[in-house]
Amino acid sequence: MNGYLLDACALIALLNDEPGADTVEALLTGKPPIFMSAINVLEVSYDAVRRSRQAHAAALVLELVRQAGIDILWSLTESELLAAAQWKARGKLSMADALALGIAETRALRLVSADHHELDPLEAQGLVQVEWIR
């Protein structure tokens, strides 16, 4: 494993002090690098704008991500795209979750999530290993 890849629900838990926030915080203070795809950062930014009804909330999320030391993956490699397409074709995954799985697989990162609804079936089949925050 080369580090961790946070999905949107992991960062939302941290920012809103929801259950699992302590797990995400512990990962951020550890040694392995922490990454997030720009699409997952967009999900969190959208959620912040929607909840607060403040346009500047997106910029605040971006600043908090940077301050936390999370490396944003702004681009997608061909290998990541092909892997994400395979994940999306396997079942009922959101595009963002398929992308996260493709990135995690290609870069040998452990996906950090609370999204049991979409990921539990894949884990039960032995297809993925998820670092669950709750």
Contacts in CASP RR format, 6 or more apart in sequence:
PFRMAT RR
TARGET T0000
AUTHOR 0000-0000-0000
METHOD contacts of the structure
MODEL  1
MNGYLLDACALIALLNDEPGADTVEALLTGKPPIFMSAINVLEVSYDAVR
RSRQAHAAALVLELVRQAGIDILWSLTESELLAAAQWKARGKLSMADALA
LGIAETRALRLVSADHHELDPLEAQGLVQVEWIR
1 32 0 8 1.000
1 108 0 8 1.000
1 109 0 8 1.000
1 110 0 8 1.000
2 32 0 8 1.000
2 33 0 8 1.000
2 107 0 8 1.000
2 108 0 8 1.000
2 109 0 8 1.000
3 32 0 8 1.000
3 33 0 8 1.000
3 34 0 8 1.000
3 35 0 8 1.000
3 109 0 8 1.000
3 110 0 8 1.000
4 27 0 8 1.000
4 32 0 8 1.000
4 33 0 8 1.000
4 34 0 8 1.000
4 35 0 8 1.000
4 109 0 8 1.000
4 110 0 8 1.000
4 111 0 8 1.000
4 112 0 8 1.000
4 131 0 8 1.000
5 34 0 8 1.000
5 35 0 8 1.000
5 36 0 8 1.000
5 37 0 8 1.000
5 100 0 8 1.000
5 103 0 8 1.000
5 104 0 8 1.000
5 107 0 8 1.000
5 109 0 8 1.000
5 110 0 8 1.000
5 111 0 8 1.000
5 112 0 8 1.000
6 24 0 8 1.000
6 34 0 8 1.000
6 35 0 8 1.000
6 36 0 8 1.000
6 40 0 8 1.000
6 70 0 8 1.000
6 112 0 8 1.000
7 36 0 8 1.000
7 40 0 8 1.000
7 96 0 8 1.000
7 97 0 8 1.000
7 100 0 8 1.000
7 111 0 8 1.000
7 112 0 8 1.000
7 113 0 8 1.000
7 115 0 8 1.000
8 40 0 8 1.000
8 41 0 8 1.000
8 43 0 8 1.000
8 44 0 8 1.000
8 47 0 8 1.000
8 96 0 8 1.000
9 113 0 8 1.000
9 114 0 8 1.000
9 115 0 8 1.000
9 133 0 8 1.000
10 24 0 8 1.000
10 112 0 8 1.000
10 113 0 8 1.000
10 114 0 8 1.000
10 133 0 8 1.000
11 24 0 8 1.000
11 36 0 8 1.000
11 40 0 8 1.000
11 41 0 8 1.000
11 44 0 8 1.000
11 65 0 8 1.000
11 70 0 8 1.000
12 18 0 8 1.000
12 44 0 8 1.000
12 47 0 8 1.000
13 19 0 8 1.000
13 20 0 8 1.000
13 21 0 8 1.000
13 24 0 8 1.000
13 114 0 8 1.000
13 133 0 8 1.000
13 134 0 8 1.000
14 20 0 8 1.000
14 21 0 8 1.000
14 24 0 8 1.000
14 25 0 8 1.000
14 28 0 8 1.000
14 68 0 8 1.000
15 44 0 8 1.000
15 48 0 8 1.000
15 61 0 8 1.000
15 64 0 8 1.000
19 133 0 8 1.000
19 134 0 8 1.000
20 114 0 8 1.000
20 133 0 8 1.000
20 134 0 8 1.000
21 133 0 8 1.000
23 112 0 8 1.000
23 131 0 8 1.000
23 133 0 8 1.000
23 134 0 8 1.000
24 112 0 8 1.000
24 133 0 8 1.000
27 34 0 8 1.000
27 112 0 8 1.000
27 131 0 8 1.000
28 34 0 8 1.000
28 68 0 8 1.000
28 69 0 8 1.000
28 70 0 8 1.000
33 71 0 8 1.000
34 68 0 8 1.000
34 69 0 8 1.000
34 70 0 8 1.000
34 71 0 8 1.000
35 70 0 8 1.000
35 71 0 8 1.000
35 72 0 8 1.000
35 73 0 8 1.000
35 103 0 8 1.000
35 107 0 8 1.000
35 109 0 8 1.000
36 65 0 8 1.000
36 70 0 8 1.000
36 71 0 8 1.000
36 72 0 8 1.000
36 73 0 8 1.000
37 72 0 8 1.000
37 73 0 8 1.000
37 76 0 8 1.000
37 96 0 8 1.000
37 99 0 8 1.000
37 100 0 8 1.000
37 103 0 8 1.000
38 72 0 8 1.000
38 73 0 8 1.000
38 74 0 8 1.000
39 95 0 8 1.000
39 96 0 8 1.000
39 99 0 8 1.000
40 96 0 8 1.000
40 99 0 8 1.000
40 100 0 8 1.000
41 61 0 8 1.000
41 62 0 8 1.000
41 65 0 8 1.000
41 72 0 8 1.000
43 96 0 8 1.000
44 61 0 8 1.000
44 65 0 8 1.000
45 57 0 8 1.000
45 58 0 8 1.000
45 61 0 8 1.000
45 62 0 8 1.000
46 58 0 8 1.000
48 57 0 8 1.000
48 58 0 8 1.000
48 60 0 8 1.000
48 61 0 8 1.000
49 55 0 8 1.000
49 57 0 8 1.000
49 58 0 8 1.000
51 57 0 8 1.000
65 72 0 8 1.000
66 72 0 8 1.000
73 103 0 8 1.000
76 84 0 8 1.000
76 99 0 8 1.000
76 103 0 8 1.000
77 106 0 8 1.000
79 106 0 8 1.000
80 99 0 8 1.000
80 102 0 8 1.000
80 103 0 8 1.000
80 106 0 8 1.000
80 107 0 8 1.000
83 101 0 8 1.000
83 102 0 8 1.000
83 103 0 8 1.000
83 105 0 8 1.000
83 106 0 8 1.000
84 98 0 8 1.000
84 99 0 8 1.000
84 101 0 8 1.000
84 102 0 8 1.000
84 103 0 8 1.000
85 98 0 8 1.000
86 102 0 8 1.000
87 93 0 8 1.000
87 97 0 8 1.000
87 98 0 8 1.000
87 101 0 8 1.000
87 102 0 8 1.000
87 105 0 8 1.000
88 95 0 8 1.000
88 98 0 8 1.000
90 122 0 8 1.000
90 127 0 8 1.000
92 118 0 8 1.000
93 101 0 8 1.000
93 118 0 8 1.000
94 118 0 8 1.000
97 115 0 8 1.000
97 118 0 8 1.000
97 119 0 8 1.000
100 111 0 8 1.000
100 113 0 8 1.000
101 111 0 8 1.000
101 122 0 8 1.000
101 128 0 8 1.000
103 109 0 8 1.000
104 110 0 8 1.000
104 111 0 8 1.000
104 128 0 8 1.000
110 129 0 8 1.000
110 130 0 8 1.000
110 131 0 8 1.000
111 119 0 8 1.000
111 128 0 8 1.000
111 129 0 8 1.000
111 130 0 8 1.000
111 131 0 8 1.000
112 130 0 8 1.000
112 131 0 8 1.000
112 133 0 8 1.000
113 119 0 8 1.000
113 130 0 8 1.000
113 131 0 8 1.000
113 132 0 8 1.000
113 133 0 8 1.000
114 132 0 8 1.000
114 133 0 8 1.000
114 134 0 8 1.000
116 132 0 8 1.000
119 128 0 8 1.000
119 130 0 8 1.000
122 128 0 8 1.000
123 129 0 8 1.000
123 130 0 8 1.000
END
